[in-house]
Amino acid sequence: MVSEYQEKGFVDSALPAKRRADILRIAKQVGQISVTEMSGRFDVSLDTIRRDLDVLSEQGLINRIHGGAVPAEGLVTADTPFDQRLNAQHTAKTRIGQAAVGLISSHETLLINGGSTTLAFAAALGGLSSLTIVTNNLSLPAAVPSQALRSLYLLGGEIRGGAQITVGPVGFVGAQAISADTAVIGVGGITPKGCWTSNLAEATMMFSMIAAARRAIILADSSKFGHHAFAKVVSLEQVAVLVTDARPPADLMAALEAAEVHVIVAE
């Protein structure tokens, strides 16, 4: 019987270095591999494959999971450092931020989460005035034009320096609750099942922001389409608007239309 890997054109190798390169290539191709599958594929012992995976893991090329491995760049719980995200898809994020500003009016109260796309949005608010902004984004106070602000509040909690955010309750001591006109939320992934992020505590906070606002605007560049991260934030039915840089693929677009999400593609 011809295996899936043979159908894809992978060839056997008895040399450890070549075998490890093939294992890595297979992992990137199919997304997840098991020790048992690789043992049969390369006709070597389970212990040999485990040693190969240990070497690849030490090199930072894969991440070990129970019974196998996934490629390092495919691990859905991994957080990309903020400075890398800031530079990734920079032009697209700038366009998305500018387009999203067109949905906001002066005098609104905004809840804005952390992330590089929401930072681009905040930087483009200069044409508005008397905004009240509540955020957990540590980089936002320096980015938002001062003339746009009436008040700016930074949510407290644990500081996650690598992501440039705070993580904690969406609220303040002395106030039973807060409410906002609009939650502007950047997400790590968007699928027909909903919006996703890589950190459970962040997901809880993002959900609370959306629950406290009259409407939710999701900002996501096209690299987020179809991407499942670790934690689901909300279903599409809880989203009013998606601002992105390209038309979503057919299955996602159909789900967005069914949920009555208004999709704006930034030019």
Beta strands, then each sheet from edge to edge (+ up, - down):
strand 1: 33-34
strand 2: 62-65
strand 3: 68-71
strand 4: 109-112
strand 5: 131-135
strand 6: 149-154
strand 7: 158-160
strand 8: 165-167
strand 9: 180-186
strand 10: 189-191
strand 11: 194-197
strand 12: 213-219
strand 13: 231-234
strand 14: 241-244
strand 15: 262-265
sheet 1: 1+ 3- 2+
sheet 2: 6+ 5+ 4+ 9+ 12+ 14+ 15+
sheet 3: 7+ 8-
sheet 4: 10+ 11- 13+
end
